Amino acid sequence: MNRMMWGWMIALGLLLARIGFLELETAEAAVPEWTIMLLLTGGLVIGLFGVTGLLGLLGWVPRLGDK
């Protein structure tokens, strides 16, 4: 995967975590607590995966175009 894909993965993770944090801050949450926790932890894990890939530590991930 190229650098742009890892960057978008980081952005997606931060966006998901931010959505979860905004729901956590509101007094009247429209979604259950487990959904908020899933957004927070999932977003942070996706962001961490993206940072690790951007640093080059996930070079073993196969590319889509290679055969």
ABEGO torsion letter per residue (X at the ends): XBAAAAAAAAAAAAAAAAAAAAAAABABBABBAAAAAAAAAAAAAAAAAAAAAAAGAAAABBBAABX
